[in-house]
Amino acid sequence: MDKKNYYVSVQSKTIMQHQGDAAYELEIEATPEEVIKLKELFEDVEYAEELTFSRAHFPGIPYHHDKENDAYDSYLKNVYQTLYSLGTDETKKHIQTMNVLD
């Protein structure tokens, strides 16, 4: 299947076909199936964010000793790895500067 350009905002968890639809951070080239996978990854991040909500009310728990935050970090890393693999050259360069890949 042919790949199309999509415009992605990790912050708002959106994937758009048209560049001017809303603000975005990264551009990717993906098939419809790859876009579906990315949407599922965003849903995983959203779920993990909800789990970390209650932890925010207990500041005595260090971030690095919290399995919910570990899950959130893992899901977000998966998002960035997928964006890197689908990304344009500019997107790949930007993600490399973020030090989020293994």
N, C-alpha and C positions, 0 to 999 in steps of 0.2 A: 504494500500500500504506500502511496505517496505521502511524504512528510510535508507538513505545513508549518509556517511560523506561528508561534504563540507567544504571548506576553504574560509573564508570571509575576505576581506579587506574593512573596512568601509571607510578608507581614499580614496581608489581608486574606491569604490563602485563595487567591483567584487565578484563573487561567483564562486569558482572553484571546480571541482570534484577531481582533482589530486593535491596533496600537493606540488609538485615541480613545478607547472606551473608558479607561481609568488609569490611574497611576500604576506603574509597574517597576520592578527592579531588574528583571532578567528576561532575556529572549531565548527561546528554545526552538528547535525544529523537531517535530514529533508526529507520529501517526495517531489516529484517533484512539487506538488501543493503549498507546503510551500515555496519552492524556488521561485516560480513565485510570491507569495505574497511579499517576501522579495525584489525581483527585483522591484516590483511596489513601495515599500517603498523607495528604493534608487532613483527611478525616482521622487518621491515627494520631496526628499531632494535636488536633482539636480534642480528642478523647484524653490524651495525656495531659493537656492543659487543664482540663476539668478535674483530673485527679490531683493536680498540684495545688488547686485552689484552697483546699482545706489546710494544707501544709503552711500556706502563707500566714495563717493565724497562729502559728506556733514558732516564733522566731528563735527559740532555743535549740531547734533541731538544725544542725549544720547541713548545708546544701549537699555536701558530698556524702552524707549518711542517710540519704533519702531515696528509696527505690522508685518513687513516683517521678522524681526529678531525673533519675537515671533513665527511666523509660522515655520521658520527654526528650532528653538529649539524644537518645538513640533514634527516635522517630525523626527528629529534626535533621540528624546527620544523614539518615536515609533519603530525606527529601533533597538535601544538597548533593548527595552522590548521584541521585537520579537527574537532577538539574544539570549537573556537570556532564553526565554522559549524553544528555540531549542538547546541551547548550551550544550556542554559537561560539565562535572563537572569543569574542568579547566577554561572553558570559563565563566561559571556562577560565579566562584570565582573572576575572573578578573573583570567582569562587576560590581560585588558588590563593589569592591575597588574603582570604578570610581564615585560612588555616583550619578548615572544618573537615577536611578529608584525611583519611588515614595515610 
